[in-house]
Amino acid sequence: MTRKWNHISDSEQVFANWQKLHQSFYLRADVVTVARELLGKILVTSFDGVITAGRIVETEAYEGVGDRASHAFSGRRTQRTEIMYATGGTAYVYLCYGLHQMFNVVTNQKDIPHAILIRALEPLVGIDEMLRRTGKAQQDYTLTRGPGNVAKALGISVVHTGALLAQQESNLYIADDGFTYKEEEVLATPRIGVDYAGEHALWPYRFIVKGNKYVSAKKK
């Protein structure tokens, strides 16, 4: 079930059928299913009156305490990872290599630290602002390819950790416009950059839209 996000003027027809995902979408127990179903949804930010948005074309699921690739593996709870134990529908943004902001969606019930990394978007709205934020002179496929570029282009940073995506007044959220990718358009692969996780690195928890040029580095 979704609900109408009324903050955006009805006169802006491009947003007319965008509906913010209800919290129930994020509370489901199977993080892999949620990660797959996030493909085709729209990640939106509205900061200082400027709206930027893109369609999600790549995600990665992290299955909590039993997943060696997860920050919460074996029940790890630190100042950084505590937010992963929040109720589903909460934003988890962390800094990678001291440089890249990485936007994740916490899922499942409180105290079950499942999360999904948003790895790539196809830009839809606010491309000029995305270019300004990223320092690019013109648009190319690197604009929102890879999780670091996603966050930079949409203005997302660690200060947004804890944001409630389904809250009516939230300026960071995920919307549904009724668009879906067909099963044959989606590919499941192992995750990227988690070789330290041993056999868990081989789990097919990364979902991509086949042939989409915004999808990040291919998994060999």
C-alpha positions in Angstrom: 0.0 0.0 0.0 1.2 3.5 -0.8 0.0 7.0 0.1 -0.1 10.2 -1.7 2.8 12.6 -1.0 1.2 16.0 -1.0 4.2 18.3 -0.5 4.8 18.6 -4.2 2.3 20.9 -6.1 -0.3 19.0 -8.1 0.4 21.5 -10.9 3.7 19.7 -11.5 2.3 16.9 -13.7 5.6 14.9 -13.6 4.9 14.2 -10.0 1.1 13.7 -10.2 1.2 9.9 -9.9 4.2 9.6 -7.5 3.3 8.0 -4.2 5.6 7.7 -1.3 6.2 4.1 -0.2 4.3 3.2 2.9 6.3 1.9 5.9 4.8 -1.5 5.4 6.9 -1.9 2.3 10.1 -1.8 4.4 8.9 -3.9 7.3 8.8 -7.2 5.4 11.1 -10.0 6.6 12.8 -10.9 3.3 15.4 -8.2 2.6 16.2 -9.9 -0.7 12.7 -9.5 -2.0 12.6 -5.8 -0.9 15.9 -5.1 -2.7 14.5 -6.7 -5.9 11.3 -4.7 -5.6 13.1 -1.4 -5.1 14.2 -1.6 -8.7 12.0 0.8 -10.7 11.1 2.9 -7.6 12.2 6.5 -7.5 14.6 7.9 -4.9 13.7 11.6 -4.2 15.2 14.4 -2.2 13.7 17.9 -1.7 16.3 20.1 0.0 15.9 23.9 0.2 13.1 23.7 -2.3 15.2 21.9 -4.9 13.9 18.5 -6.0 16.2 15.8 -7.4 15.1 12.3 -8.3 16.1 9.1 -10.1 14.8 5.7 -10.8 16.6 2.9 -8.9 18.4 0.5 -11.3 20.8 -1.3 -8.9 20.5 -2.4 -5.3 22.3 -4.7 -2.8 20.7 -6.6 0.1 22.5 -7.1 3.4 21.0 -9.7 5.7 22.0 -8.6 9.2 23.7 -10.8 11.9 24.0 -13.9 9.7 25.6 -12.1 6.8 29.4 -11.7 6.9 29.2 -8.8 4.4 26.8 -6.8 6.7 28.0 -4.1 9.1 25.8 -5.9 11.7 27.3 -9.3 11.3 27.3 -11.4 14.4 25.2 -8.8 16.2 27.8 -6.0 16.0 26.4 -2.8 17.4 28.6 0.4 17.3 27.8 4.1 17.2 27.8 3.9 13.4 25.8 0.7 13.0 23.2 1.1 15.8 20.8 2.8 13.3 20.6 -0.6 11.4 18.6 -1.9 14.3 15.9 0.8 13.9 12.5 0.0 12.4 12.3 -0.5 8.7 12.0 2.6 6.5 14.9 4.4 8.2 17.9 5.9 6.3 21.4 4.6 7.1 24.1 6.7 5.5 27.8 6.0 6.2 31.1 7.3 4.9 33.2 4.9 2.9 37.0 5.4 2.6 36.5 8.8 4.2 35.1 10.1 0.9 31.9 8.5 -0.4 28.5 8.8 1.3 26.6 5.5 1.0 22.8 5.6 1.2 21.1 2.5 2.6 17.5 1.7 3.5 17.0 -0.2 6.8 14.3 -2.9 6.5 12.4 -5.4 8.6 11.3 -5.0 12.2 13.1 -3.1 15.0 16.3 -4.9 16.2 16.6 -6.9 13.0 19.4 -5.1 11.2 18.6 -5.7 7.5 19.6 -3.0 5.0 19.7 -2.3 1.3 22.4 -0.2 -0.4 21.2 1.9 -3.3 23.9 1.5 -5.9 22.7 3.3 -9.0 19.9 5.5 -10.4 18.7 6.7 -13.8 18.2 10.5 -13.4 14.7 11.8 -13.8 14.3 15.3 -12.2 16.8 18.0 -11.2 19.7 17.0 -13.5 21.1 20.5 -13.5 21.3 20.5 -9.7 22.9 17.0 -9.8 25.5 18.4 -12.2 26.2 21.3 -9.9 26.5 19.0 -6.8 28.9 16.6 -8.6 30.9 19.3 -10.4 30.2 17.9 -13.8 30.0 20.1 -16.9 27.6 17.8 -18.7 25.6 14.7 -18.0 27.0 11.3 -18.7 26.4 7.8 -17.2 28.7 8.4 -14.2 26.4 11.0 -12.8 24.4 8.5 -10.7 26.4 5.3 -11.4 27.7 3.8 -8.1 26.5 4.5 -4.5 28.9 7.4 -3.9 27.6 9.2 -7.0 24.0 8.5 -6.1 24.4 10.3 -2.7 26.4 13.2 -4.1 24.0 13.9 -6.9 21.0 13.8 -4.7 22.6 15.8 -1.9 22.5 12.9 0.6 25.0 12.7 3.4 25.6 11.1 6.9 23.5 13.9 8.4 20.5 12.2 6.9 21.1 9.0 8.9 17.9 8.3 10.9 15.6 10.0 8.4 12.2 8.3 8.3 11.5 7.7 4.6 7.8 7.0 5.0 7.1 10.0 7.2 4.7 12.5 5.5 7.0 15.5 5.9 10.2 13.7 5.0 12.3 15.4 2.4 14.2 12.2 1.6 12.0 9.3 0.4 11.3 6.6 -2.1 8.3 6.9 -4.4 6.3 4.5 -6.7 4.9 5.8 -10.0 3.5 2.4 -11.0 6.5 1.5 -13.2 8.0 -2.0 -12.9 10.7 -3.9 -14.6 9.8 -7.3 -16.1 11.5 -10.3 -14.6 13.5 -10.9 -17.7 14.9 -7.3 -17.4 16.4 -8.0 -13.9 19.6 -9.9 -13.1 20.7 -11.1 -9.6 24.5 -11.2 -9.1 27.0 -11.5 -6.2 27.6 -8.2 -4.4 30.6 -5.9 -5.2 33.5 -5.1 -2.9 32.8 -7.7 -0.1 35.4 -10.3 -0.8 36.3 -10.3 2.9 32.9 -12.0 3.5 34.2 -15.3 2.1 31.4 -17.6 0.8 28.8 -15.0 1.7 30.4 -12.7 -0.9 28.9 -15.1 -3.5 25.3 -14.7 -2.4 23.2 -13.3 -5.3 22.0 -10.3 -3.4 22.8 -7.6 -5.9 20.0 -6.7 -8.4 20.5 -4.8 -11.6 18.5 -3.8 -14.6 20.1 -5.6 -17.6 21.7 -3.3 -20.1 21.1 -0.1 -18.1 24.1 2.2 -18.6 23.8 3.6 -15.1 24.5 0.3 -13.5 27.9 0.3 -11.7 30.9 -1.9 -12.2 30.0 -5.3 -13.5 30.6 -8.3 -11.2 32.9 -10.8 -12.9 
